[in-house]
């Protein structure tokens, strides 16, 4: 009986934390999804332009860059904010010329903060003239 209660509680927790957003937080992004503490979206720009926007956003937000790993088709960033929260951003080059972004704030994730970061990245892209 205890195992059944535990499994039911875990299933309810997983269902509560794995919701999808229906409206777009940023103007030019598509396929936004918040699942298990990680926020993902598709940005209509190249990997290079997304990299510039993420760096500009982090500079404007005064995040402390802990690590950045540039790979062939994706870039991983690790930042710390003023309150010593960890922020992880990963961007991938997709086959159609867009960029997929993945944002995770803290250990468990924070949907509102992730949306605000995505909106800030979108604003940086619109300064550069995206979407084209």
KELO-205255 format. One record per atom (N, C-alpha, C, O): residue number from 1; residue in three letters; atom name; y, x, z. Coordinates in steps of 0.001 Angstrom, whole numbers, plus 524288, in hexadecimal, padded with zeros to 5 digits. Atoms other than C-alpha are relative to their C-alpha. Layout:
N
PT     n   res   atom      py      px      pz
PT   NUM   ALA     CA       Y       X       Z
...
//
This chain:
132
PT     n   res   atom      py      px      pz
PT     1   UNK      N   7FB5C   80329   80000
PT     1   UNK     CA   80000   80000   80000
PT     1   UNK      C   804E8   80357   80000
PT     1   UNK      O   808BD   80209   7FD67
PT     2   UNK      N   7FB85   7FC80   7FFD9
PT     2   UNK     CA   8094D   80B30   80314
PT     2   UNK      C   800F1   80278   7FAA3
PT     2   UNK      O   80569   8031A   7F8FD
PT     3   UNK      N   7FF77   7FDA9   8052E
PT     3   UNK     CA   8068C   81160   7F5D6
PT     3   UNK      C   80260   7FC1E   7FC29
PT     3   UNK      O   805A3   7FD95   7F8F2
PT     4   UNK      N   7FDE2   80404   80373
PT     4   UNK     CA   80976   804A3   7EEDB
PT     4   UNK      C   805D0   7FF3E   800FC
PT     4   UNK      O   808DF   7FED4   7FD4B
PT     5   UNK      N   7FA81   8008E   7FEAF
PT     5   UNK     CA   81651   80323   7F623
PT     5   UNK      C   80322   804B8   7FE0B
PT     5   UNK      O   8076A   80421   7FBEE
PT     6   UNK      N   7FD64   7FB3E   801C4
PT     6   UNK     CA   819DD   81147   7F328
PT     6   UNK      C   800A5   80006   7FA10
PT     6   UNK      O   804DA   8014D   7F81E
PT     7   UNK      N   7FFB2   80027   805AE
PT     7   UNK     CA   816BB   80FC4   7E4A7
PT     7   UNK      C   803E6   7FBE7   7FE1B
PT     7   UNK      O   806B5   7FCCE   7FA4E
PT     8   UNK      N   7FC41   80406   80154
PT     8   UNK     CA   81E8F   80332   7E408
PT     8   UNK      C   80593   801DB   800FC
PT     8   UNK      O   8090F   800DA   7FDD4
PT     9   UNK      N   7FACE   7FDEB   7FEC5
PT     9   UNK     CA   82A2E   809CF   7EA94
PT     9   UNK      C   801A2   8041A   7FC02
PT     9   UNK      O   80624   80427   7FA56
PT    10   UNK      N   7FED1   7FC02   803ED
PT    10   UNK     CA   82974   8154F   7E11F
PT    10   UNK      C   80136   7FD76   7FAC0
PT    10   UNK      O   804D9   7FF1C   7F811
PT    11   UNK      N   7FF0A   802BA   804EF
PT    11   UNK     CA   828AA   80C19   7D572
PT    11   UNK      C   80553   7FD5A   80004
PT    11   UNK      O   80818   7FD77   7FC16
PT    12   UNK      N   7FADB   8027B   7FFA7
PT    12   UNK     CA   83493   8049A   7DA29
PT    12   UNK      C   8045A   80405   7FFC0
PT    12   UNK      O   8085F   80311   7FD4A
PT    13   UNK      N   7FC1E   7FBDB   80025
PT    13   UNK     CA   83C15   81137   7DC42
PT    13   UNK      C   800A5   80222   7FA80
PT    13   UNK      O   80508   80305   7F8BF
PT    14   UNK      N   7FFC2   7FE03   8055C
PT    14   UNK     CA   838AD   8162A   7CEAC
PT    14   UNK      C   802AB   7FC12   7FC6B
PT    14   UNK      O   805AA   7FD9E   7F8FD
PT    15   UNK      N   7FD86   8040A   8032F
PT    15   UNK     CA   83CD2   80945   7C89C
PT    15   UNK      C   805CC   7FFBB   80116
PT    15   UNK      O   808E2   7FEFE   7FD79
PT    16   UNK      N   7FA75   8005D   7FE97
PT    16   UNK     CA   849B4   80937   7CFF4
PT    16   UNK      C   80311   804AB   7FE03
PT    16   UNK      O   807AD   8041B   7FCC2
PT    17   UNK      N   7FD1D   7FB5C   8019B
PT    17   UNK     CA   84D47   81714   7CC06
PT    17   UNK      C   7FF9D   80114   7FA2E
PT    17   UNK      O   8022C   804AF   7F849
PT    18   UNK      N   800AA   7FEDA   8058B
PT    18   UNK     CA   8492F   81662   7BDCC
PT    18   UNK      C   80238   7FB9A   7FCA9
PT    18   UNK      O   7FF66   7F917   7F9AF
PT    19   UNK      N   7FD8D   80426   8030D
PT    19   UNK     CA   852E6   80CF2   7B7F0
PT    19   UNK      C   802D8   8024C   7FB55
PT    19   UNK      O   8044E   806E1   7FB5A
PT    20   UNK      N   7FD29   7FE65   804A6
PT    20   UNK     CA   85959   80DB7   7AAB3
PT    20   UNK      C   80558   7FD74   7FFF9
PT    20   UNK      O   8060A   7F91D   801EE
PT    21   UNK      N   7FADE   80258   80088
PT    21   UNK     CA   86796   80B93   7A7E6
PT    21   UNK      C   80028   7FCEA   7FAF3
PT    21   UNK      O   7FDBC   7FE75   7F718
PT    22   UNK      N   7FFBA   80330   804B0
PT    22   UNK     CA   86AD0   80101   79E21
PT    22   UNK      C   804FF   80107   7FCFB
PT    22   UNK      O   80504   800AC   7F830
PT    23   UNK      N   7FB38   7FECA   802D5
PT    23   UNK     CA   878D4   80483   79AFB
PT    23   UNK      C   80116   805CF   8005C
PT    23   UNK      O   7FF6E   8086F   80408
PT    24   UNK      N   7FEED   7FA73   8005C
PT    24   UNK     CA   87DBF   811CA   7972C
PT    24   UNK      C   8047E   8017D   80394
PT    24   UNK      O   80892   7FEF0   80393
PT    25   UNK      N   7FBDC   7FE28   7FC8C
PT    25   UNK     CA   885A1   81950   7A14D
PT    25   UNK      C   8042E   802DE   7FCE5
PT    25   UNK      O   808D4   8022D   7FDE6
PT    26   UNK      N   7FC5B   7FD1B   80341
PT    26   UNK     CA   88BE0   8223E   7973A
PT    26   UNK      C   8008E   7FD3F   7FABD
PT    26   UNK      O   7FD16   7FA4E   7F92C
PT    27   UNK      N   7FEE3   802D8   804CC
PT    27   UNK     CA   891D2   81D92   78A78
PT    27   UNK      C   7FC77   80184   7FB76
PT    27   UNK      O   7FABE   7FE1D   7F889
PT    28   UNK      N   802C7   7FE54   804B9
PT    28   UNK     CA   88A67   825C3   78090
PT    28   UNK      C   7FA38   80130   800F0
PT    28   UNK      O   7F790   802F6   7FD57
PT    29   UNK      N   80583   7FED6   7FEFE
PT    29   UNK     CA   87D1C   82735   78728
PT    29   UNK      C   7FC99   7FB3E   7FEF2
PT    29   UNK      O   7FE6B   7F6CB   7FF04
PT    30   UNK      N   803CE   80429   800DF
PT    30   UNK     CA   870F1   81F56   78443
PT    30   UNK      C   7FB1A   80128   80330
PT    30   UNK      O   7FA83   8056D   80553
PT    31   UNK      N   80522   7FF7B   7FD7E
PT    31   UNK     CA   8637A   81D43   78A41
PT    31   UNK      C   80070   8021A   80592
PT    31   UNK      O   7FD6D   80582   80722
PT    32   UNK      N   7FF67   7FE47   7FA9C
PT    32   UNK     CA   8683C   81F12   7982B
PT    32   UNK      C   7FBB1   7FDAB   80359
PT    32   UNK      O   7FA31   7F926   802B2
PT    33   UNK      N   8045E   801AC   7FCB9
PT    33   UNK     CA   85D99   81E42   7A265
PT    33   UNK      C   8004F   802E4   80533
PT    33   UNK      O   80149   80799   80549
PT    34   UNK      N   80051   7FD99   7FACF
PT    34   UNK     CA   85CC9   820D7   7B106
PT    34   UNK      C   7FA8E   7FEEF   8021A
PT    34   UNK      O   7F920   7FA70   80307
PT    35   UNK      N   80568   800A3   7FE5E
PT    35   UNK     CA   84EE8   82344   7B581
PT    35   UNK      C   7FE98   8044E   803DE
PT    35   UNK      O   7FF27   808F3   802C3
PT    36   UNK      N   801CE   7FC62   7FBF4
PT    36   UNK     CA   849DD   82984   7C1F6
PT    36   UNK      C   8040C   80435   80158
PT    36   UNK      O   802AA   808BF   8021F
PT    37   UNK      N   7FBDE   7FC70   7FE67
PT    37   UNK     CA   856FE   82FC7   7C52A
PT    37   UNK      C   8025A   80344   7FBB0
PT    37   UNK      O   805DE   80663   7FCB4
PT    38   UNK      N   7FE0C   7FCEB   80461
PT    38   UNK     CA   85979   83582   7B7AE
PT    38   UNK      C   8027F   7FC65   7FBFE
PT    38   UNK      O   80033   7F879   7FA6B
PT    39   UNK      N   7FD0C   80315   803C6
PT    39   UNK     CA   8639D   8302E   7AE47
PT    39   UNK      C   7FF99   802AE   7FAAE
PT    39   UNK      O   800D3   8074F   7FA3E
PT    40   UNK      N   8006C   7FDD1   8053D
PT    40   UNK     CA   8611E   83243   79FB8
PT    40   UNK      C   80327   7FCBD   7FC2C
PT    40   UNK      O   803E7   7F80D   7FCEF
PT    41   UNK      N   7FD08   802AB   80414
PT    41   UNK     CA   86911   82EE2   793B1
PT    41   UNK      C   7FFDB   8034F   7FB0D
PT    41   UNK      O   7FE75   807E8   7FB32
PT    42   UNK      N   7FF92   7FD49   80504
PT    42   UNK     CA   86ACE   83288   78561
PT    42   UNK      C   805D0   8004E   7FEA7
PT    42   UNK      O   80894   7FC5F   7FEBE
PT    43   UNK      N   7FA8B   7FF17   80166
PT    43   UNK     CA   877E0   8387E   78162
PT    43   UNK      C   80035   8015C   7FA31
PT    43   UNK      O   7FD33   804AE   7F872
PT    44   UNK      N   7FFCF   7FEEF   805A7
PT    44   UNK     CA   87BBB   83874   772DE
PT    44   UNK      C   80322   804E7   7FEAD
PT    44   UNK      O   80754   8048F   7FC5B
PT    45   UNK      N   7FD6B   7FB0F   80147
PT    45   UNK     CA   87F6C   846D1   771B9
PT    45   UNK      C   7FBE4   8044F   7FFD7
PT    45   UNK      O   7F759   80377   8012E
PT    46   UNK      N   80398   7FB94   80042
PT    46   UNK     CA   8795E   85419   76FAD
PT    46   UNK      C   7FF2D   8024F   80570
PT    46   UNK      O   80217   80123   80914
PT    47   UNK      N   80119   7FD62   7FB11
PT    47   UNK     CA   8737A   85C4B   77A8C
PT    47   UNK      C   80485   80389   80192
PT    47   UNK      O   805D1   803E7   80630
PT    48   UNK      N   7FB98   7FC8A   7FF00
PT    48   UNK     CA   87ECC   865E0   7795A
PT    48   UNK      C   80497   7FD00   8024F
PT    48   UNK      O   806EF   7FEB9   80623
PT    49   UNK      N   7FB9E   80319   7FE1A
PT    49   UNK     CA   88914   85B46   77B3D
PT    49   UNK      C   7FECE   7FD95   80558
PT    49   UNK      O   8024B   7FD26   8089F
PT    50   UNK      N   80183   8020A   7FADF
PT    50   UNK     CA   88184   85542   7869B
PT    50   UNK      C   80069   80447   8041E
PT    50   UNK      O   80206   8033D   80887
PT    51   UNK      N   7FF89   7FB99   7FC6B
PT    51   UNK     CA   880F2   862BD   78CEA
PT    51   UNK      C   805B8   800E4   8017B
PT    51   UNK      O   806F4   801AD   8060F
PT    52   UNK      N   7FA64   7FF5F   7FEE5
PT    52   UNK     CA   88FB5   86424   78BA9
PT    52   UNK      C   801F5   7FBA9   80393
PT    52   UNK      O   80509   7FCAB   80721
PT    53   UNK      N   7FE36   80471   7FCDE
PT    53   UNK     CA   891B8   85699   7917B
PT    53   UNK      C   7FDF8   80063   8059B
PT    53   UNK      O   800DA   7FF34   80945
PT    54   UNK      N   8022B   7FF78   7FAC0
PT    54   UNK     CA   888A4   85924   79D14
PT    54   UNK      C   802EB   80445   802FA
PT    54   UNK      O   8042C   80399   80792
PT    55   UNK      N   7FD22   7FBC7   7FD69
PT    55   UNK     CA   88F7F   865FA   7A014
PT    55   UNK      C   8058F   7FE5F   8015A
PT    55   UNK      O   8077E   7FFA8   80590
PT    56   UNK      N   7FAAD   801CA   7FEF1
PT    56   UNK     CA   89CFA   85FBE   79EF5
PT    56   UNK      C   8000B   7FC0D   80480
PT    56   UNK      O   80381   7FC2F   807D5
PT    57   UNK      N   80064   803CF   7FBC0
PT    57   UNK     CA   898C6   8547F   7A7C6
PT    57   UNK      C   7FF2A   802C0   8052E
PT    57   UNK      O   801A3   80160   80912
PT    58   UNK      N   8011B   7FD52   7FB18
PT    58   UNK     CA   89363   85DCC   7B1F9
PT    58   UNK      C   804BB   8031A   801E8
PT    58   UNK      O   805A5   80383   8069C
PT    59   UNK      N   7FB44   7FD2A   7FE88
PT    59   UNK     CA   89FCE   865E1   7B1BD
PT    59   UNK      C   80412   7FC38   80225
PT    59   UNK      O   806A1   7FD5E   8060D
PT    60   UNK      N   7FC37   803E6   7FE44
PT    60   UNK     CA   8A845   859BB   7B319
PT    60   UNK      C   7FE77   7FDBC   80551
PT    60   UNK      O   801DE   7FCA9   8088A
PT    61   UNK      N   801E2   8021E   7FB09
PT    61   UNK     CA   89FC2   8549C   7BE56
PT    61   UNK      C   7FF85   8042B   80439
PT    61   UNK      O   7FE5D   802F5   808BB
PT    62   UNK      N   80050   7FB95   7FC5F
PT    62   UNK     CA   89FDB   86218   7C4BC
PT    62   UNK      C   7FA8F   80092   80265
PT    62   UNK      O   7F9FB   80189   80712
PT    63   UNK      N   80551   7FF00   7FE57
PT    63   UNK     CA   8910E   86309   7C566
PT    63   UNK      C   7FF07   805E0   7FFE4
PT    63   UNK      O   80131   808A3   7FC9A
PT    64   UNK      N   8017B   7FA84   7FFD7
PT    64   UNK     CA   88B65   8704A   7C8FE
PT    64   UNK      C   7FAFB   800AF   7FCE1
PT    64   UNK      O   7F6F8   7FE64   7FE36
PT    65   UNK      N   804A1   7FF37   80346
PT    65   UNK     CA   881EF   874E1   7BE7C
PT    65   UNK      C   7FC43   803C4   802AB
PT    65   UNK      O   7FD93   80848   803AD
PT    66   UNK      N   803FA   7FCC8   7FD83
PT    66   UNK     CA   87589   879EE   7C4C5
PT    66   UNK      C   7FC88   802B6   7FBEE
PT    66   UNK      O   7FAFE   80736   7FCA3
PT    67   UNK      N   80356   7FDC9   80414
PT    67   UNK     CA   86D88   87C19   7B865
PT    67   UNK      C   800E4   7FD16   7FAE4
PT    67   UNK      O   80247   7F87B   7FADD
PT    68   UNK      N   7FFF4   80267   8052C
PT    68   UNK     CA   86DA7   87989   7A9D1
PT    68   UNK      C   7FBF2   802E8   7FCBD
PT    68   UNK      O   7FC1B   807B0   7FC44
PT    69   UNK      N   80428   7FDBD   80331
PT    69   UNK     CA   861D0   87BBC   7A121
PT    69   UNK      C   80071   7FDCA   7FA83
PT    69   UNK      O   7FFA9   7F91E   7F9B1
PT    70   UNK      N   7FFB3   80191   8057C
PT    70   UNK     CA   863CD   87B49   7926A
PT    70   UNK      C   7FAC0   80114   7FD6F
PT    70   UNK      O   7F8EB   80586   7FD44
PT    71   UNK      N   804ED   7FF90   802D1
PT    71   UNK     CA   85745   878AE   78B0D
PT    71   UNK      C   8010B   7FEF8   7FA3B
PT    71   UNK      O   80586   7FE3F   7F8A5
PT    72   UNK      N   7FF66   800E3   805A2
PT    72   UNK     CA   854DB   876B2   77C97
PT    72   UNK      C   80243   7FAA5   7FED2
PT    72   UNK      O   805F8   7FA34   7FBCA
PT    73   UNK      N   7FE40   80546   80149
PT    73   UNK     CA   856AC   867F6   77C7F
PT    73   UNK      C   801F1   7FCEA   804B0
PT    73   UNK      O   802CD   7F833   80442
PT    74   UNK      N   7FDC0   802B4   7FB7B
PT    74   UNK     CA   85B93   864B7   78A2A
PT    74   UNK      C   802A9   803DF   803A9
PT    74   UNK      O   80199   8088F   80391
PT    75   UNK      N   7FD18   7FCE0   7FC34
PT    75   UNK     CA   864A5   86998   794DC
PT    75   UNK      C   7FF7F   7FD56   8054A
PT    75   UNK      O   80013   7F894   805B0
PT    76   UNK      N   8008B   80205   7FAB2
PT    76   UNK     CA   86289   867F1   7A37C
PT    76   UNK      C   8046B   80231   8035E
PT    76   UNK      O   80568   806E5   80356
PT    77   UNK      N   7FBC3   7FE7B   7FC86
PT    77   UNK     CA   86DD1   86841   7AD34
PT    77   UNK      C   7FE8E   7FE84   8058E
PT    77   UNK      O   7FC03   7FA88   80674
PT    78   UNK      N   8009A   80140   7FA81
PT    78   UNK     CA   86D63   868B6   7BBF3
PT    78   UNK      C   8053A   8010E   802A0
PT    78   UNK      O   8072B   80575   80297
PT    79   UNK      N   7FAE3   7FF9E   7FD7C
PT    79   UNK     CA   87A00   8660B   7C362
PT    79   UNK      C   7FF93   7FE64   805B1
PT    79   UNK      O   7FBC8   7FBEA   8074D
PT    80   UNK      N   7FF31   801EA   7FAAD
PT    80   UNK     CA   87E5C   863FA   7D16E
PT    80   UNK      C   80583   7FDCA   80037
PT    80   UNK      O   80922   7FFF8   7FDED
PT    81   UNK      N   7FAD6   8024A   7FF7D
PT    81   UNK     CA   889A0   85B24   7D4ED
PT    81   UNK      C   80284   801B5   8052A
PT    81   UNK      O   80064   804F9   807FC
PT    82   UNK      N   7FD06   7FEA2   7FB5B
PT    82   UNK     CA   8939B   85BFB   7DFE5
PT    82   UNK      C   7FCEB   7FEF8   80502
PT    82   UNK      O   7FD82   801D0   808D8
PT    83   UNK      N   80313   80174   7FB6A
PT    83   UNK     CA   88A2C   85576   7E978
PT    83   UNK      C   7FAAA   802A5   8001F
PT    83   UNK      O   7F752   8012F   80341
PT    84   UNK      N   804D9   7FCFF   8005E
PT    84   UNK     CA   87F2B   85EF3   7E5E0
PT    84   UNK      C   7FB69   7FCC0   7FDFD
PT    84   UNK      O   7F6E6   7FE05   7FF12
PT    85   UNK      N   8041B   802FD   80296
PT    85   UNK     CA   87793   85492   7DE62
PT    85   UNK      C   7FE71   802C3   7FAFB
PT    85   UNK      O   801BD   804F5   7F842
PT    86   UNK      N   801F3   7FD8D   804C4
PT    86   UNK     CA   86F15   859A8   7D368
PT    86   UNK      C   8006D   7FC2B   7FB74
PT    86   UNK      O   7FF42   7F78A   7FC06
PT    87   UNK      N   7FF81   8031F   804BE
PT    87   UNK     CA   871AB   854A5   7C5AB
PT    87   UNK      C   7FD1D   802E0   7FBAD
PT    87   UNK      O   7FE24   80776   7FAA5
PT    88   UNK      N   80309   7FDC9   80444
PT    88   UNK     CA   86822   85702   7BA90
PT    88   UNK      C   80131   7FCFC   7FB01
PT    88   UNK      O   800C7   7F832   7FADF
PT    89   UNK      N   7FEF9   80258   8051C
PT    89   UNK     CA   86BD6   8547B   7AC5A
PT    89   UNK      C   7FCCC   802FC   7FBFD
PT    89   UNK      O   7FCD9   807CB   7FBDF
PT    90   UNK      N   802F9   7FDA9   80448
PT    90   UNK     CA   862E6   856F1   7A0CD
PT    90   UNK      C   8016B   7FD22   7FB03
PT    90   UNK      O   8018A   7F854   7FAE7
PT    91   UNK      N   7FEDF   80264   80511
PT    91   UNK     CA   86684   854A4   7929A
PT    91   UNK      C   7FC29   80220   7FBFD
PT    91   UNK      O   7FAEC   806C6   7FBFE
PT    92   UNK      N   803C0   7FEA7   80415
PT    92   UNK     CA   85D08   854A9   7870E
PT    92   UNK      C   80237   7FE9A   7FAB8
PT    92   UNK      O   804FC   7FAB6   7FA23
PT    93   UNK      N   7FEBF   8012F   80569
PT    93   UNK     CA   85F46   8553F   7788D
PT    93   UNK      C   7FBBD   7FC60   7FDEB
PT    93   UNK      O   7F71D   7FDA4   7FE42
PT    94   UNK      N   803D9   8039D   8022A
PT    94   UNK     CA   858B5   8497E   77226
PT    94   UNK      C   7FF9A   800D6   7FA1F
PT    94   UNK      O   802D8   80387   7F7CE
PT    95   UNK      N   80105   7FF32   8058F
PT    95   UNK     CA   85366   848DC   7645E
PT    95   UNK      C   80430   7FD9D   7FC85
PT    95   UNK      O   804F9   7FF76   7F827
PT    96   UNK      N   7FC29   802AC   80349
PT    96   UNK     CA   85E21   83FC4   75F66
PT    96   UNK      C   8058B   8021B   800A8
PT    96   UNK      O   8093D   7FFA3   7FED3
PT    97   UNK      N   7FAE2   7FD9C   7FF6C
PT    97   UNK     CA   86977   848AF   76325
PT    97   UNK      C   802FF   7FE3A   804C4
PT    97   UNK      O   80771   7FFE0   80590
PT    98   UNK      N   7FD89   801B1   7FB24
PT    98   UNK     CA   86CA2   841EF   76FE8
PT    98   UNK      C   7FE1A   80377   80474
PT    98   UNK      O   7FAFE   80709   803A0
PT    99   UNK      N   80185   7FCFB   7FB69
PT    99   UNK     CA   86B14   8475C   77D98
PT    99   UNK      C   7FE42   7FC47   8044E
PT    99   UNK      O   800E4   7F86B   8056E
PT   100   UNK      N   801DF   80306   7FB8B
PT   100   UNK     CA   86312   841CA   788B8
PT   100   UNK      C   801C2   802D4   804EE
PT   100   UNK      O   8012A   80794   80562
PT   101   UNK      N   7FE24   7FDB2   7FB1F
PT   101   UNK     CA   868DD   843F4   7963C
PT   101   UNK      C   7FD07   7FDA0   80488
PT   101   UNK      O   7FBD4   7F8F7   8048B
PT   102   UNK      N   802B8   801AE   7FB51
PT   102   UNK     CA   861FE   84324   7A34B
PT   102   UNK      C   8031B   801FA   804B0
PT   102   UNK      O   80423   806A7   80521
PT   103   UNK      N   7FCBA   7FEAF   7FB84
PT   103   UNK     CA   869E1   842D6   7B001
PT   103   UNK      C   7FD2E   7FE56   804FA
PT   103   UNK      O   7FB31   7F9F9   8055D
PT   104   UNK      N   80245   80148   7FAE7
PT   104   UNK     CA   864A7   84370   7BDDC
PT   104   UNK      C   80395   80230   80438
PT   104   UNK      O   804B9   806DB   8044B
PT   105   UNK      N   7FC86   7FE88   7FBBE
PT   105   UNK     CA   86D78   843B7   7C9D3
PT   105   UNK      C   7FCF4   7FFD9   80517
PT   105   UNK      O   7FAD8   7FBC5   80686
PT   106   UNK      N   802D2   7FFBA   7FB12
PT   106   UNK     CA   86758   84835   7D694
PT   106   UNK      C   7FA1E   8000A   7FF3E
PT   106   UNK      O   7F835   8006C   7FAD8
PT   107   UNK      N   805B1   7FFEE   8004B
PT   107   UNK     CA   858EF   847ED   7D9CA
PT   107   UNK      C   7FDC2   7FADA   7FE11
PT   107   UNK      O   7FA01   7FACA   7FB10
PT   108   UNK      N   80218   80520   80159
PT   108   UNK     CA   856EC   83950   7D83E
PT   108   UNK      C   802DD   7FD6B   7FB7D
PT   108   UNK      O   80112   7F971   7F977
PT   109   UNK      N   7FCF8   8024A   80439
PT   109   UNK     CA   86131   8369A   7CDE8
PT   109   UNK      C   80415   7FC3A   80208
PT   109   UNK      O   80376   7F9F9   8063C
PT   110   UNK      N   7FBC8   80391   7FEAD
PT   110   UNK     CA   86DA4   82E92   7CE4D
PT   110   UNK      C   8020A   7FDAF   7FAE9
PT   110   UNK      O   80484   80062   7F7CC
PT   111   UNK      N   7FEB4   80285   804F0
PT   111   UNK     CA   86FEB   824BB   7C375
PT   111   UNK      C   805E1   7FFF8   7FEFB
PT   111   UNK      O   80795   80145   7FAAD
PT   112   UNK      N   7FA5F   8006B   800C2
PT   112   UNK     CA   87E83   822D4   7C58B
PT   112   UNK      C   80267   8054D   7FEB2
PT   112   UNK      O   80591   805B2   7FB19
PT   113   UNK      N   7FDF3   7FAC3   80118
PT   113   UNK     CA   88181   83166   7C603
PT   113   UNK      C   7FE3D   801EB   7FAA8
PT   113   UNK      O   80142   80466   7F7DC
PT   114   UNK      N   801F2   7FE6F   80525
PT   114   UNK     CA   878F5   833C2   7BA16
PT   114   UNK      C   8030D   7FD4D   7FBAD
PT   114   UNK      O   80459   7FFC3   7F7C1
PT   115   UNK      N   7FCE3   802CD   803DE
PT   115   UNK     CA   8804A   82937   7B28C
PT   115   UNK      C   8057A   8024D   7FF91
PT   115   UNK      O   80786   802D7   7FB40
PT   116   UNK      N   7FACB   7FDB3   80014
PT   116   UNK     CA   88D5E   82F2F   7B673
PT   116   UNK      C   7FFFC   80540   7FD34
PT   116   UNK      O   803AB   80680   7FA60
PT   117   UNK      N   8006F   7FAF4   802B4
PT   117   UNK     CA   888DD   83C86   7B1B5
PT   117   UNK      C   7FF51   7FF20   7FA29
PT   117   UNK      O   801AD   801E1   7F701
PT   118   UNK      N   800BD   8012F   80588
PT   118   UNK     CA   88439   836A6   7A4E0
PT   118   UNK      C   8051B   7FE2E   7FD80
PT   118   UNK      O   8064F   7FFB9   7F91C
PT   119   UNK      N   7FAFB   801CE   80208
PT   119   UNK     CA   89155   82FCB   7A30E
PT   119   UNK      C   803C2   8049A   7FF65
PT   119   UNK      O   806A9   804D5   7FB91
PT   120   UNK      N   7FCA6   7FB67   80063
PT   120   UNK     CA   89870   83CA8   7A5C7
PT   120   UNK      C   7FE79   8036E   7FB5B
PT   120   UNK      O   801E1   80588   7F8B1
PT   121   UNK      N   801CC   7FCF9   80488
PT   121   UNK     CA   8900B   843B2   79B9C
PT   121   UNK      C   8019D   7FD39   7FAFB
PT   121   UNK      O   80352   7FFBE   7F742
PT   122   UNK      N   7FE60   80314   80487
PT   122   UNK     CA   892BE   838A8   791EF
PT   122   UNK      C   805E0   80089   7FF07
PT   122   UNK      O   8078B   800DB   7FA87
PT   123   UNK      N   7FA5C   7FF3E   80097
PT   123   UNK     CA   8A165   83A0D   79482
PT   123   UNK      C   80133   80553   7FDA8
PT   123   UNK      O   804A2   805CC   7FA52
PT   124   UNK      N   7FF38   7FABC   80235
PT   124   UNK     CA   8A09A   8489C   791AA
PT   124   UNK      C   7FE94   80014   7FA31
PT   124   UNK      O   8012D   802B2   7F71B
PT   125   UNK      N   80179   80044   80588
PT   125   UNK     CA   899AA   8459E   784D9
PT   125   UNK      C   80423   7FD1F   7FCD2
PT   125   UNK      O   8055E   7FEBA   7F876
PT   126   UNK      N   7FC0A   802F3   802DB
PT   126   UNK     CA   8A3EB   83B8F   780F0
PT   126   UNK      C   80508   8031B   7FF64
PT   126   UNK      O   807F4   80238   7FBAD
PT   127   UNK      N   7FB7A   7FC82   8008E
PT   127   UNK     CA   8AE8A   845BC   7834D
PT   127   UNK      C   7FF39   80362   7FB20
PT   127   UNK      O   802F1   80480   7F84B
PT   128   UNK      N   80145   7FCC4   80494
PT   128   UNK     CA   8A79F   84DF6   778EA
PT   128   UNK      C   7FF3E   7FCD3   7FB02
PT   128   UNK      O   7FE3B   7FF18   7F6E4
PT   129   UNK      N   80057   80324   804AA
PT   129   UNK     CA   8A6FC   84274   76F82
PT   129   UNK      C   7FAD1   7FD4F   7FF0C
PT   129   UNK      O   7F9C8   7FB9F   7FAAA
PT   130   UNK      N   804F8   802BA   8009C
PT   130   UNK     CA   8998F   83C94   771E5
PT   130   UNK      C   80093   7FA7B   801F2
PT   130   UNK      O   803C6   7F998   8056C
PT   131   UNK      N   803CE   7FF97   80449
PT   131   UNK     CA   8937E   833BD   76D97
PT   131   UNK      C   802BC   8003C   7FAC3
PT   131   UNK      O   806F9   7FE10   7FA17
PT   132   UNK      N   7FDCF   7FF5A   80540
PT   132   UNK     CA   89605   83739   75F75
PT   132   UNK      C   7FD7D   7FC3B   7FC3F
PT   132   UNK      O   7FED2   7FC2F   7F7A0
//
